[in-house]
Amino acid sequence: NSLKLWRESRNQSSVDEILSKITTACADDTNLFPLVISALKDKCTLGEIMNAMKIEFGTWMAPSGF
């Protein structure tokens, strides 16, 4: 499984740290772009980055109109 190998090849403590920083930054006016770039460089997946943001922002659902 390539995702498993991807996760095994990264520094998990760095991943945990940057994802925590993203969650914290979502609570104020901090620019998220540099943190997301750092997360990608630390081999975070898009899903992990989005989940870190969802902790603060939640999930938005478009109104159905019906």
Backbone torsions as a table, in degrees:
resi	resn	phi	psi	omega
1	ASN	NA	121.6	-175.6
2	SER	-69.8	-32.6	178.1
3	LEU	-66.2	-40.3	177.9
4	LYS	-61.5	-44.8	178.4
5	LEU	-64.3	-39.4	177.5
6	TRP	-57.9	-48.3	-178.0
7	ARG	-68.2	-33.5	179.0
8	GLU	-71.2	-22.2	-175.7
9	SER	-89.7	1.5	-176.3
10	ARG	-110.7	165.7	177.7
11	ASN	-88.0	104.9	-173.0
12	GLN	-64.3	-32.5	179.1
13	SER	-67.2	-35.9	175.3
14	SER	-66.6	-40.2	178.4
15	VAL	-61.7	-48.9	-179.6
16	ASP	-60.3	-40.5	-178.6
17	GLU	-65.4	-47.0	-177.1
18	ILE	-70.6	-34.8	177.4
19	LEU	-66.5	-36.6	175.7
20	SER	-64.9	-40.7	178.1
21	LYS	-63.2	-38.5	178.6
22	ILE	-64.2	-45.8	179.1
23	THR	-60.2	-44.7	179.4
24	THR	-63.7	-41.7	-178.2
25	ALA	-66.9	-26.9	178.9
26	CYS	-65.7	-20.5	-177.4
27	ALA	-83.5	-10.8	179.2
28	ASP	-134.1	-160.3	-175.9
29	ASP	-93.6	20.8	-179.4
30	THR	-66.4	138.6	176.8
31	ASN	-68.8	118.7	-177.4
32	LEU	-78.6	-22.2	-173.3
33	PHE	-56.6	-50.0	179.6
34	PRO	-63.3	-33.0	178.5
35	LEU	-69.0	-39.1	178.1
36	VAL	-66.3	-40.9	177.0
37	ILE	-60.8	-43.8	177.5
38	SER	-62.1	-40.4	179.1
39	ALA	-62.4	-41.5	178.3
40	LEU	-65.2	-39.2	177.7
41	LYS	-66.2	-29.6	178.0
42	ASP	-85.3	7.9	176.0
43	LYS	72.6	31.5	171.8
44	CYS	-74.6	147.2	175.8
45	THR	-84.4	161.1	177.3
46	LEU	-60.6	-39.0	178.3
47	GLY	-61.5	-40.9	178.2
48	GLU	-65.2	-40.5	178.8
49	ILE	-65.4	-45.3	179.4
50	MET	-63.6	-40.1	178.3
51	ASN	-64.6	-36.3	176.7
52	ALA	-63.4	-36.1	178.1
53	MET	-74.9	-36.5	-178.6
54	LYS	-63.0	-27.6	178.5
55	ILE	-56.2	-41.4	-178.7
56	GLU	-92.8	-43.4	-172.9
57	PHE	-86.1	-25.9	-173.5
58	GLY	77.6	-168.1	-179.4
59	THR	-116.0	129.2	-179.9
60	TRP	-94.0	136.1	176.4
61	MET	-119.8	130.1	178.6
62	ALA	-66.7	140.3	176.5
63	PRO	-64.0	139.9	-176.2
64	SER	-77.3	-25.8	179.0
65	GLY	84.2	1.5	-179.5
66	PHE	-110.9	NA	NA
